[in-house]
């Protein structure tokens, strides 16, 4: 255990209550005689127990299981051979060698805060940049695409992937029922059911912004951009069998790996790449660049290296930093902007809204979430507020704007404002170029043979427990993606004839047999 406090003043190490009163007896509450009963005026005891009763906050609905670390981002100041200022005026990217503090939270998605880190699931990869212009959150996943392209489907998707509301057990049939009924999910299903669905740990996985964003330069011109993190430790993934073997020994393996590596001084590093595309619908492509279920082909839109991130400090307190850390896709700084990506716009509302519910109205005053620059707002009140965001010399009586009585003033625009032209009818329609299976076929063909074998084995095992209509729909999507993919999936399901139960984690080999296994292997005991 690392020693945290080298104080030589004995009083600094004296146990107190939250009022600062020294605690002289932390072993016994105050009672009438040593057998009790206890008395009501036990202030130290009441404070200790009442705080204990409240020391958890609402768990994240998704991404509940996570680990985090501090570090810095160093910009390279260029995009290829060009100054990065040609594309964005964001200060975080200017001036080669400039370092910006960051906090990163890695996570699994579907299951709870103490679920195994070996489960088949996407992984969250969220980075908070404490820039000189305020915070920027780049909130993404390890995989570069997503299951859906429209935010209105997000609650349904999560409900289908979460445990059954009756049994409280995840069901592969519920998962595939949603996916077979939503063809745009097929590319993501192909990735999640391959070894890429179980990264070996957090240090050896890629990261992606997933959504399409925009960069804006000083002239107010914008380009579309995608973000990609590449680990300098290399990439490692696990098969289902390997993951289950690791889970037998340690269900916290990824959290431990990250913590131990940083403690050893083996600081994990990622380089940040971007893909850039001219703003617009790009009708020449067979997909819409705003579609989160699609990759931008790197032969058409090459990756450009723009910087490096190093994680070199573990949290001092998990709850204060990792659990209370909050991220939002709407947290952008000048020079970065939103695209019309419908998933991005839905996430931008939802992420910050859920943090106000989960952590509280003043979550941005917590040190882990607060910018490292001065904050001055006219916002006040709300649960757990502990200061007003006043500017030096500001008239504290003026909590509104505009004012002539020494209140806060609007900032000066640093560059030409970006003003995209928007026109069209208000509709409820899907995008035109859906191409739901083409890239899934390309991904399948790009897999190594062992990855294809693992993908098919995992799919066949789980789909064999599902309704025949779900199996037929998934076979049809696979056949559309790639002839071999569809044929092998169909043949495998015809041979499987599974009598297994669908109530088990995704890809799990023997989860449905575990209850009876426990009975068979259990040792009888007499009552005591």
C-alpha positions in Angstrom: 0.0 0.0 0.0 1.4 3.4 -1.0 1.9 5.8 2.0 0.0 9.0 1.3 0.7 11.3 4.2 4.2 12.2 5.6 2.9 14.8 8.0 5.0 15.2 11.1 2.3 17.0 13.1 0.4 14.4 15.2 -2.7 16.6 15.3 -3.0 16.3 11.5 -3.5 12.6 11.9 -6.1 12.9 14.6 -9.5 11.3 13.7 -12.3 13.9 13.8 -16.0 14.1 12.8 -17.2 16.4 10.0 -17.5 19.3 12.4 -13.8 19.0 13.2 -14.3 17.5 16.7 -11.6 15.0 17.7 -12.9 11.4 18.1 -11.6 9.9 21.3 -13.5 6.6 21.1 -14.3 5.1 17.7 -14.9 1.6 19.0 -18.0 2.0 21.2 -21.1 4.1 20.9 -22.5 5.7 24.1 -24.8 3.4 26.1 -26.4 3.0 29.5 -24.0 0.4 30.9 -21.8 -1.6 28.6 -24.7 -3.8 27.4 -27.0 -0.9 26.3 -29.4 0.5 25.4 -27.9 3.3 23.3 -28.8 6.9 23.8 -30.1 9.3 21.2 -27.5 12.0 21.6 -24.7 9.9 20.1 -23.7 12.7 17.7 -20.5 11.1 16.4 -22.2 7.7 15.9 -25.3 9.3 14.2 -23.1 11.4 11.9 -21.0 8.3 11.0 -23.9 6.0 10.3 -26.1 8.6 8.6 -23.3 9.5 6.2 -22.6 5.8 5.6 -26.3 5.3 4.6 -25.8 8.0 1.9 -22.3 7.4 0.6 -23.5 6.0 -2.7 -24.9 8.1 -5.5 -27.1 6.8 -8.3 -25.2 4.4 -10.5 -24.8 5.3 -14.1 -27.6 3.7 -16.2 -24.9 2.7 -18.7 -21.1 2.7 -18.2 -21.5 2.0 -14.5 -18.4 -0.1 -14.2 -15.3 2.0 -14.7 -11.7 2.9 -14.0 -9.9 6.2 -14.5 -6.6 8.0 -14.4 -5.0 11.5 -14.8 -2.5 12.6 -17.4 -1.9 15.0 -20.2 -2.4 15.5 -23.9 0.5 16.9 -26.0 -0.4 18.5 -29.3 1.8 18.0 -32.4 0.4 21.3 -33.9 -0.1 19.9 -37.4 -2.4 17.9 -39.6 -0.1 16.0 -41.9 2.2 18.7 -43.4 -0.2 21.5 -42.6 -0.6 23.7 -39.5 -3.6 22.5 -37.6 -4.8 26.1 -37.5 -5.8 25.7 -41.2 -8.6 23.4 -39.8 -9.4 24.5 -36.2 -8.7 27.4 -34.0 -9.2 25.3 -30.8 -6.3 26.3 -28.6 -5.8 22.8 -27.2 -4.4 21.8 -30.7 -2.2 24.8 -31.4 1.5 25.3 -30.6 3.5 22.1 -31.0 4.5 20.5 -27.7 1.8 22.3 -25.6 0.5 20.0 -22.9 -3.1 20.0 -21.5 -4.2 18.1 -18.3 -6.7 15.3 -18.9 -8.7 12.8 -16.9 -9.8 9.6 -18.6 -12.6 7.2 -17.6 -12.7 3.7 -19.2 -15.8 1.6 -18.7 -18.0 -1.3 -19.7 -21.5 -0.4 -20.8 -24.4 -2.6 -19.9 -23.9 -4.2 -16.5 -23.5 -2.8 -13.0 -20.7 -1.2 -11.0 -19.1 -4.5 -9.8 -19.8 -6.6 -12.9 -16.9 -8.6 -14.4 -14.6 -6.7 -16.8 -14.4 -9.8 -19.0 -18.0 -9.5 -20.3 -18.7 -9.2 -24.0 -19.6 -5.5 -24.3 -18.4 -2.3 -25.9 -16.0 -0.3 -23.7 -16.4 3.4 -22.9 -13.4 5.7 -23.5 -14.1 9.2 -22.2 -11.5 12.0 -22.1 -11.9 15.3 -20.2 -9.4 18.0 -21.4 -8.9 20.8 -19.0 -8.1 23.4 -21.6 -7.3 27.1 -21.3 -10.7 27.8 -22.8 -12.5 25.5 -20.4 -13.3 21.8 -20.5 -13.6 19.7 -23.6 -15.1 16.2 -23.2 -14.4 13.7 -26.0 -16.9 10.9 -25.1 -16.6 7.7 -27.1 -16.1 4.0 -27.1 -13.4 1.5 -28.0 -15.2 0.5 -31.2 -15.4 3.0 -34.0 -19.1 2.6 -34.8 -22.4 2.2 -32.9 -25.5 0.0 -33.0 -27.9 2.7 -34.1 -27.9 6.0 -36.0 -30.9 7.7 -34.4 -31.0 8.8 -30.7 -34.8 8.1 -30.4 -33.9 4.3 -30.4 -31.3 4.6 -27.6 -33.6 3.8 -24.7 -35.1 0.8 -26.5 -31.6 -0.5 -27.4 -30.4 -0.3 -23.8 -33.6 -1.8 -22.4 -33.1 -4.8 -24.8 -29.5 -5.2 -23.8 -30.0 -4.8 -20.1 -31.3 -7.7 -17.8 -34.8 -8.8 -18.4 -37.2 -6.7 -16.2 -38.8 -9.8 -14.8 -35.9 -12.2 -14.3 -33.2 -9.5 -13.9 -30.9 -11.7 -16.1 -29.5 -10.6 -19.4 -31.1 -12.5 -22.3 -29.4 -13.1 -25.6 -32.8 -13.5 -27.2 -33.8 -10.0 -26.1 -30.5 -8.7 -27.5 -30.9 -10.4 -30.9 -34.7 -9.6 -31.0 -33.8 -5.9 -31.1 -30.8 -6.3 -33.4 -32.6 -8.6 -35.9 -35.4 -6.0 -36.0 -32.9 -3.1 -36.5 -30.7 -4.0 -39.5 -28.4 -1.1 -38.9 -27.0 -2.9 -35.9 -25.4 -5.7 -37.9 -22.0 -4.2 -38.3 -21.7 -3.5 -34.6 -23.0 -7.0 -33.8 -20.2 -8.4 -36.0 -17.6 -6.5 -34.1 -19.0 -7.2 -30.6 -19.3 -10.9 -31.2 -15.8 -11.1 -32.5 -12.7 -11.0 -30.2 -13.0 -7.2 -30.5 -16.0 -7.4 -28.2 -13.7 -8.4 -25.3 -10.6 -6.2 -25.1 -7.8 -7.7 -23.0 -7.7 -4.6 -20.8 -8.2 -0.8 -20.9 -4.5 0.0 -21.8 -4.5 -2.2 -24.9 -7.7 -1.0 -26.6 -8.4 1.6 -29.2 -10.7 4.6 -28.6 -13.0 6.5 -30.9 -15.2 9.6 -30.7 -17.7 7.5 -32.7 -19.8 10.6 -33.6 -19.0 13.0 -36.4 -18.0 16.4 -35.1 -16.8 19.6 -36.8 -13.6 21.7 -36.6 -13.9 25.5 -37.2 -10.9 27.7 -38.1 -10.4 31.5 -37.6 -12.2 32.3 -40.9 -15.3 30.5 -39.7 -14.9 27.6 -42.2 -15.8 24.1 -41.0 -14.9 20.5 -41.8 -16.3 17.2 -40.6 -14.0 15.3 -38.3 -13.7 11.8 -36.7 -11.4 11.1 -33.7 -9.4 7.9 -33.1 -7.1 6.9 -30.2 -4.4 4.3 -31.0 -2.7 2.6 -28.0 1.1 2.7 -28.2 1.0 -0.5 -26.0 -0.5 -2.4 -28.9 -3.9 -3.9 -29.2 -5.0 -7.1 -27.5 -8.4 -8.9 -27.5 -9.6 -12.1 -25.9 -11.6 -15.1 -27.0 -14.7 -16.1 -25.0 -12.9 -19.0 -23.4 -9.9 -16.9 -22.5 -12.1 -14.3 -20.9 -14.0 -16.9 -18.9 -10.7 -18.3 -17.6 -9.6 -14.8 -16.5 -12.9 -14.1 -14.8 -12.5 -17.2 -12.6 -9.5 -15.6 -11.0 -10.2 -11.9 -11.1 -13.3 -10.0 -12.3 -11.5 -6.6 -11.7 -8.6 -7.5 -14.0 -8.8 -4.4 -16.3 -9.0 -1.9 -13.4 -6.1 -3.6 -11.6 -4.0 -3.7 -14.8 -4.5 0.1 -15.3 -3.8 1.0 -11.7 -0.7 -1.3 -11.4 0.8 -0.2 -14.6 0.7 3.5 -13.6 2.0 2.7 -10.1 5.0 0.9 -11.8 5.7 3.9 -13.9 4.7 2.2 -17.1 2.4 5.0 -18.2 0.0 4.1 -20.9 0.0 6.2 -24.1 -2.3 6.8 -27.0 -1.8 8.8 -30.1 -4.8 10.8 -31.4 -5.6 10.6 -35.1 -8.3 12.5 -37.0 -10.1 11.9 -40.3 -11.3 15.0 -42.1 -14.0 15.4 -44.7 -15.4 18.5 -46.3 -18.7 19.5 -44.8 -21.7 18.4 -46.8 -23.9 15.4 -47.6 -21.3 13.8 -50.0 -23.7 12.1 -52.4 -20.8 10.3 -54.1 -20.5 8.0 -51.1 -22.7 4.9 -50.5 -23.2 6.0 -46.9 -24.0 9.2 -45.0 -20.9 10.6 -43.2 -23.2 11.5 -40.2 -24.2 7.8 -39.8 -22.7 6.4 -36.6 -23.1 2.8 -37.9 -20.5 3.5 -40.6 -16.7 3.7 -40.8 -15.1 6.4 -43.0 -12.8 4.3 -45.3 -9.2 5.3 -44.5 -8.1 4.9 -48.2 -10.5 7.8 -49.0 -10.2 9.7 -45.7 -6.7 9.1 -44.3 -5.8 9.2 -40.7 -3.8 12.3 -39.6 -1.7 12.2 -36.4 -2.4 15.3 -34.2 -1.2 14.5 -30.7 -0.4 12.1 -27.9 -2.0 11.3 -24.5 -0.1 10.0 -21.5 -1.8 8.7 -18.3 0.7 9.1 -15.4 -1.3 9.5 -12.1 -3.8 7.2 -10.4 -6.8 8.8 -8.6 -6.3 9.6 -5.0 -9.9 8.6 -4.2 -12.0 6.5 -6.5 -15.4 7.9 -5.6 -14.4 11.5 -5.6 -12.7 11.3 -9.0 -13.8 8.3 -11.0 -17.4 7.8 -9.8 -18.2 11.5 -9.6 -16.5 12.3 -12.9 -19.0 13.5 -15.4 -18.8 13.8 -19.2 -21.0 15.2 -21.9 -20.8 15.3 -25.7 -22.0 18.9 -25.6 -18.9 20.0 -23.7 -17.0 21.7 -26.6 -14.6 24.6 -26.7 -14.2 27.3 -29.3 -12.9 25.8 -32.6 -14.9 22.6 -32.1 -18.5 22.2 -33.1 -21.4 19.9 -33.5 -22.3 18.2 -36.8 -25.9 17.3 -37.6 -25.3 13.7 -36.5 -28.6 12.7 -34.9 -27.0 10.4 -32.3 -24.7 13.2 -31.3 -27.5 15.7 -30.8 -29.5 13.2 -28.7 -26.5 12.4 -26.6 -25.7 16.1 -26.1 -29.0 16.5 -24.2 -28.9 13.2 -22.4 -25.4 13.1 -21.0 -25.4 16.4 -19.1 -29.0 15.9 -18.1 -28.2 12.6 -16.4 -25.3 14.0 -14.5 -27.5 16.7 -13.0 -29.8 13.9 -11.8 -27.0 11.5 -10.8 -24.5 13.8 -9.1 -26.5 17.0 -8.6 -27.2 20.4 -9.9 -23.8 21.7 -8.9 -21.8 18.7 -10.3 -19.5 21.1 -12.2 -18.2 22.6 -8.9 -16.7 19.3 -7.9 -12.9 19.4 -8.4 -12.8 16.5 -10.9 -15.3 18.2 -13.1 -14.4 21.9 -12.6 -12.4 23.6 -15.3 -8.9 24.6 -14.3 -9.6 28.2 -15.4 -11.6 30.8 -13.6 -15.4 30.3 -13.8 -17.8 33.2 -13.6 -21.6 32.6 -14.1 -24.8 34.1 -12.9 -26.0 30.6 -11.8 -26.6 30.0 -8.1 -28.5 27.8 -5.8 -29.3 24.1 -6.1 -28.4 21.2 -3.9 -24.8 21.1 -2.6 -23.8 24.5 -3.9 -20.7 25.6 -1.9 -19.7 28.8 -3.7 -20.9 31.4 -6.2 -18.9 31.7 -9.4 -17.9 35.3 -8.9 -15.3 37.2 -11.0 -12.7 39.3 -9.1 -14.2 42.6 -8.4 -17.7 41.6 -9.6 -20.6 43.3 -7.9 -22.1 40.4 -5.9 -25.6 42.0 -5.9 -25.7 41.6 -9.7 -26.5 38.0 -10.7 -27.9 38.9 -14.2 -26.7 40.2 -17.6 -26.7 42.8 -19.1 -26.0 45.3 -16.4 -24.3 48.7 -16.0 -23.5 48.0 -12.3 -20.3 46.1 -12.6 -21.8 42.7 -13.5 -20.4 40.1 -15.9 -19.9 40.9 -19.5 -20.0 38.8 -22.7 -16.7 37.5 -24.1 -15.2 38.8 -27.3 -15.6 36.4 -30.3 -12.1 35.1 -31.0 -12.7 34.2 -34.7 -15.4 34.5 -37.3 -18.5 32.8 -36.2 -19.4 29.6 -38.0 -22.9 30.0 -39.5 -23.9 26.9 -41.5 -26.9 27.3 -43.8 -29.8 25.0 -42.8 -32.9 24.4 -45.0 -35.5 21.6 -45.2 -38.9 20.3 -44.2 -39.3 19.0 -40.6 -39.8 15.3 -41.0 -39.5 12.0 -39.1 -37.5 9.9 -41.6 -34.4 7.7 -41.7 -31.4 8.9 -43.7 -31.4 7.9 -47.4 -28.2 5.8 -47.8 -28.5 3.1 -45.2 -26.3 0.3 -46.6 -26.8 -1.7 -43.4 -24.6 -4.7 -44.2 -21.9 -3.8 -46.7 -19.3 -2.7 -44.1 -20.1 -5.6 -41.9 -19.1 -7.8 -44.8 -15.9 -5.9 -45.3 -15.1 -6.2 -41.6 -15.8 -9.9 -41.8 -13.4 -10.4 -44.7 -10.7 -8.3 -43.0 -10.8 -10.4 -39.9 -8.1 -13.0 -39.5 -9.3 -16.6 -39.8 -9.3 -17.2 -36.0 -11.3 -14.0 -35.5 -13.9 -15.3 -38.0 -14.0 -18.7 -36.3 -14.6 -17.0 -32.9 -17.3 -14.7 -34.3 -19.2 -17.6 -35.8 -18.9 -19.8 -32.8 -20.1 -17.0 -30.5 -23.0 -16.1 -32.7 -24.1 -19.7 -33.3 -24.0 -20.6 -29.6 -26.2 -17.6 -28.7 -28.5 -17.5 -31.7 -29.3 -21.2 -31.3 -31.2 -20.3 -28.1 -33.3 -17.7 -29.9 -36.7 -17.9 -31.6 -36.5 -19.3 -35.2 -37.7 -16.0 -36.7 -34.8 -14.2 -35.0 -32.4 -16.8 -36.4 -33.7 -16.4 -39.9 -33.5 -12.6 -39.8 -29.9 -12.7 -38.6 -28.9 -15.3 -41.2 -30.5 -13.0 -43.9 -28.4 -10.0 -42.7 -25.2 -12.2 -42.7 -25.9 -13.5 -46.2 -26.4 -9.9 -47.4 -23.1 -8.9 -45.8 -21.0 -11.8 -47.2 -21.9 -15.1 -48.8 -19.5 -17.2 -46.6 -20.5 -15.4 -43.5 -24.2 -16.1 -44.1 -23.6 -19.7 -45.2 -21.5 -20.7 -42.3 -23.9 -19.1 -39.8 -26.8 -20.9 -41.4 -25.1 -24.2 -41.4 -23.9 -23.8 -37.8 -27.4 -23.0 -36.6 -28.9 -26.0 -38.5 -26.4 -28.3 -36.7 -26.7 -26.6 -33.3 -30.2 -27.7 -32.3 -29.7 -26.1 -28.9 -31.8 -26.7 -25.9 -29.9 -24.1 -23.8 -31.6 -21.2 -22.1 -31.3 -17.7 -23.6 -31.0 -16.1 -20.1 -27.2 -15.6 -19.9 -24.6 -13.0 -20.7 -23.7 -12.4 -24.3 -21.4 -15.1 -25.7 -21.3 -17.0 -22.5 -20.4 -20.7 -23.1 -22.1 -22.4 -20.1 -24.0 -19.7 -18.3 -27.4 -21.4 -18.6 -26.0 -24.6 -17.0 -24.5 -22.8 -14.0 -27.5 -23.0 -11.6 -27.8 -26.8 -11.9 -24.0 -27.1 -11.8 -24.0 -25.4 -8.5 -26.5 -27.9 -7.1 -24.5 -30.9 -8.5 -21.2 -29.6 -7.1 -22.5 -28.3 -3.8 -21.4 -30.0 -0.6 -24.1 -31.0 1.8 -23.9 -29.6 5.3 -25.8 -30.0 8.6 -27.6 -27.1 10.2 -25.8 -25.3 13.1 
